[in-house]
Amino acid sequence: MKKLGLSHKIKHKMRFSGTILVSTLRVMPQFGDFFVCNKQLVTLGIDTDIRAQCMPANEAQVSPCPTEKETHLMNTPAVRRFLLINPNTNDLTTQRLRDVLQPQLPQDVHLDVQTARFGAPYIACEASHAVAAHACLDVWTSHRGTRAQPLHGVLIGCFGDPGLFALREASGCPVTGLAEASFIQAAAHGPFAIVTGGERWKPMLQRLATSLGYGEKLRHIETVYPTGAALQADPDMAFECLSQACQNAAQSGVSSIILGGAGLAGYARLLQTDCALPLIDSAQAGWDVLYGQLAPKAPKQHDGFYAPWVGLPPAFGQVPGKGQD
């Protein structure tokens, strides 16, 4: 297919279900050729006649055509779909997670990587963490899948796991976060330490580890002054700063060290030669634990909220109540 650089106004005729005229459409490249018209999803069938006429980009948008591999995955019935949510609004962090994890995916797996619509560019305090939990639910309600194309797992792409317990309660598939997954891997070695950016994270991570049952195994948290955002923006400074922090953490009598932070994905491999203890990459751990089915099981086999909602986006209301099919 030719990659379209302009937006299009498209009229199409769907012979398998009668004739439907649609005005403004937008290609959705995930899992099939989907178009949105007036916010309603229409799936195009095999025998579809499409006629396109270019129009200004501010009136309609067409996303890039999927690659050959993506098209193959879309058309494979047995494809397993996972959702990775970056609760930070920073697209660079999303891209880093994608760059680290995408090359490892099996042929029958699609990782749908999404960025929070609102919140902080990089979560670094209690308030931004609380807002990020809402942002994770917001993304999940819009991308949670259908019976025909269900989710097989959800990964929260933040070392702090905002919204973990809420998503686990609502989701019909396993949910974990970078922190919990790292705790699972590190605890297998024995006592562990954490190295991460941002001083405000220390009490937050200690509380999370305790709530997940890893409080006794977490022996030391080494925070560096620069935030995760600053470390991500300056790789040379990050390498020097994190290398010293890992050496400090190694003196605490632990068996492994978690290098925590979505923006630090990929650094553990680079720093391993300077550290005598195993370094655990939180992003890698997140995917390995989720895909390896080591995360806690979903409490229910279907999605659902226990509470009714007022004033939230329509996608929240489309999630059934618990106890309904």
N, C-alpha and C positions, 0 to 999 in steps of 0.2 A: 504494500500500500504506500502511496505517496504521502510523505509527511507534510501536513498543511501548516503554513505559517500564518494564515489569516483565519479569522473566525468565519463561520458559515451559517447561513440561514438554510435550513434543509427541509424539503418536503419529501415524505416517503410514503410508499404504499405497501402494506403488510398483507400479502395474499393469504397467509395462513389464518388470519383472524379478521378478514374484511379489510376495507379501506379506511385508513386513518390519516388525516392531514395534520401535520405538526408544524408549528412555526419555528420557534427558537429552540435549538437543541444543543446539548454539550456532551461530547464523548467522555465516558467514564472508563478508563482503561483496565479497571480491576475486574477480573473474572467474567468476561463476556463483553459483547459490544452493547453497552448501555447508553441510553440518551436520556437527558432530563428535559422535560417540557413543563413549564409552570410548576416546577418542583415535584412532578410526578414521574416515576421511573417507568420506562418503556423498554422492553427487551426486544431487540431486532432478531428475527428468525433468519433461516438460511435463505428462503426465497423472498428477498426484500428488494424492491426497486427504490434506489435512492438518487435523488437529483439535488445537487448542491449549487448554490449561487453565493459568491463571495459578498460579504457585507462588512462594514467597519468593525474593528475588534472591540469597540466599547459597547456594541449591541449584542454580541453573542461570542462565545468562546469555544474553540475546539482544542482539546488536549492533544499532545503528540500521540501518534499511532503507537500501539504496543510493539515491542520487539518480537522477533520470531519465537524466542524462548517464552516470553510472556504470553503470546498468543497460544502456544502449545499448552502452557499451564492452564490458561483460561478454558480451553476446550477439553481438558482431561477430567473426566468425572471423578477420579479417585484423588484429585489434588487435596492436600491438607492445608488449610488456611490458618495462619497465626496472625495475631494483631500485636504490633509493637507500638506503644504510646509514649511519645516524648512529652512529658508534662511541662517541660521548659518551652517557651515560645521561640527559642533560638533555632532557626533552621540549620545552622551550622552543626549544632549538636545532633540533630536528626540525621544529617548527612554523614556525620562521623559514625554513628551507630550503624547506618546502612552500609557504609563502606567496609566496616569491620565484619559484619555478620553475613551480608548478602553472598559473598563468594563461597561460604560454607554450606549453603542450603542444598539439600538433596533435590533432585529433579522434580519430585512429586510434592514439593513444599512451596507455598507462596507466603512471604512475610509482608504483610500490609503495614507499612511504617507511616505513622501519622503524628503530626505535631499539634500540641494544644492550641486552641483558638484564642485563648486568653490566659492571663497570668503574668508571671515574671520571665524575663529572658533566660535567667538562670536561677534556680531555686537555691536560696542561701539563708533562709530564716524561717521562723515559725509561721509568719503570716503568708509568705509565698508558698510554703508547704501546704497550708490549709487550702489556699485557692487552687493549688495544683491538684488536690484531691477532687475538687469539683470539676476541673478541666478534664481529668481522666475519665470521669463518669460521662462527661459531655461527649468525648470522642467515642467512647464505647457504645453509647446509645445510637450513634450514627453509623457505626461500622461493625456491629455485633454479629452480623450474618443472618442467614435465614435457614429454614429447615433444609432447603435444597443445597445450600452452601454454608454449612455451619462453621463456626470457629472451633479450632481444636486447642487453642490456648491463647492467653493474653499475657504480655510482658510489659511491665511498667518500667520505662527506660529512664529511671532516676535512682540514684543510690540514696534512698530515703523512703522509697515505696509509697508515695502519697496516694491515698485512696485504696490501698491494698485490701483492707478488711471490707470496705464497702463494695468493691468490685467482686471480691470473692463471694460475698453474700448474694450479689445480684446475678452473677454469671453462671451459666450452665456448663462452662468448661473451666479447666484449671487456670488459675491466675497466680502469678508471682511477680516479684520485682527484683531489681538488680541487687538490693541489699539482702533480702531473704535468700535468694539463690546463692549469693556469695557465702552467707552464713552456713548454708547447707553443705557446700563444698568444703569450706574451711574447717568446719567442725569435724569432718571425717579425718582430718590430720591431728586434731587435738585442740588445745587452746590457740586462739588466733588474735591478731591485731589488725587494726584498720589504719590505712593512710589515706587521707582525703583533703580536699581544699576547702577552706572556709571555717573559721573558728567557731561559728555558731552551730555547726553540725554536731559537735561532740556530745552535748546532752541529748540531742534529738536521736542520734544513732544509738546511744546507750539505752534510751527508753525503748526504741524499736527492738533492739536485740533482746531486752528483757521480756517484752510483750510476746515475742516469738519463741521464747524458751531458750535463747542462746546467751543470756546474761552472764552466766558463770563461765562460759567458754571465751567470751570476749574479755581479754585481759588488758588491752591497751588501745587507745585511740590517739593517733598522731595526726593532728591537723596542722596544715601549713597556712600561713597568713593569706596568701593569694586565694581568691575564690576559684571555683572550678572554671568560671568564665574567663578569668585572667590567665589561668594555666593553659586553657585551650587556645587562647589568643597568642601566647608566646611559647612555642614549643621548646626553645633553648632554655628559657628560664624554668619551664616546667620540668624538664629533664634533670637539671641541676638540683632544683628544690626537692623534687620527689625522690631522687636518688639518696639525698641526705636523710630525708624523712624515713625511708625504708630501712636505712642502716640504723637509725635511732630506734625504730620499732623492733628491729631484730634483737635488740638488747633486752627486751622485756620478758624473755623466757617463753616465747610462743613457738608454735610449730609451723605457722604459715602467716602470711600477711595479705590482706585484701587491699588492692588498689581500687578505691571506690570513687565512682563518678562517671556519668555518661560521657562527659567531655574528655575523660581520660582513657576512653576505650582504645586498646592497642598499646598502651604504654607499658603494661606489665611485661610483655615479651621483650621490649627494648631495655628495660631496667633489670631483667633477671640476672644478667651476667655480673651485675654489681651487688647482688644480694645473695647471701648464702641460703636463705630460706625460700620455699616456694612462694611465688607471687601469684595471686589470683586476680585476674582481670574481671571486674564486676559485670561488664557487658557480656563477655564470653560465658561467664558463669550463668548469667540470666538465661541465655539461649540454651546452653547445655542442660540445665536443670529442667527448663520447660519442655524442650523437645525430648529429653530423656525420661520424661514422665516421673521426675523426682519431686516435683512440686506437690503441695497438698491437693487432694482431689476436690472437685467442686462439690459443695454440700447438696446441690440439686442438679438434675440432669437437664433443666431448662432455665432460661433466663427469667428474671422476674424481680420486681420491687415489692417490698412490703408496704410502702407508703404511697399514697396518692400525691400528685404534685400540683403546685399552683405557681404560675409565672415562669415556668421553665420552658426551654425549647420543645417543639412538638415531638421530637424523637424520644423524650423521656416518657411521654404519655403513650407511645407506641409499644413500650416494653410492658408485657402483661404483668398482672399481679401474681404474687406467689400463690400457688395452689391452682392456677389456671393452666390449661394446656398451651 
